[in-house]
Amino acid sequence: MARNYIVSTAESKCATCSLREICLPVGLDKDETELLGDLINHKYRIRRGEHLFHTGLAFKSLYAVRNGFFKSCVLDSDGRQQVTGFYMTGELLGLDAISSEKHTCDTVALEDSEVCEVPFIKLEEISRRIPLLMHHFHKIMSREIVQDHTIMMLMGGRKAEERLAAFLLNLSERFAKRGYSSTNFILRMTREEIGSYLGLKLETVSRSLSRLQEEGIITINNKNVRLNDIYRLSHKISGYSD
């Protein structure tokens, strides 16, 4: 795929990146930070609807989302697209391919986005010189696994409204960790994509959102969502009713 390169400048190095505290482990000295900055020499602009990588593509790099939003998806047995995840600014893409050395899903930009490419072979080489770096990436991979398991536990056997509540709270927590509002954010994905991810039909997602709004728990204006009562939204996951 033809990608739009972002020319590397001093301002685009890791040392001056606004995502430094998210992407880099705390404790690196100036020389180590510069060494890692030299590793990330390719930055790409991915336009909305374009693929970052496809299923089956040989694994070469990880990608840090500099800004923007992505979805990962696979084709089910009927040839329909199944959304398997959503990724926002500060998160890593491509971790699923490390063991098999091939990407196991398609990853598509949900809005105009920018990513930093991290060549994995070079990352391993530098990690031997900076042990803290590999420790940090092990923590990231562990966190991803825990997050996936947590979401699966929340979704399994849950009613539609409970699944949607869990989804919104998960987004809220992830936005908060990145310094954004935890109660007012934009849904970059469509309701159909939310339904695919949660295992729900489009009309079920729409009905569930409407019920949450009628109860005053959330307010929706097009794609903008405001969480009015996180406490009551949390209770939805437990199956409690008001």
ABEGO torsion letter per residue (X at the ends): XBBBBBBBBAAABAAABAAAAAABBBGBBAAAAAAAAAABABBBBBBBGBBABBBGBBBABBBBBABEBBBBBBBBAAGBBBBABBBBBGBBBGAAAAAAGBBABBBBBABBBBBBBBBAAAAAAAAAABAAAAAAAAAAAAAAAAAAAAAAAAABGBBAAAAAAAAAAAAAAAAAAAGBBAABBBBABBAAAAAAAAGBBAAAAAAAAAAAAAAGABBBBEABBBBABAAAAAAAAAGBBX
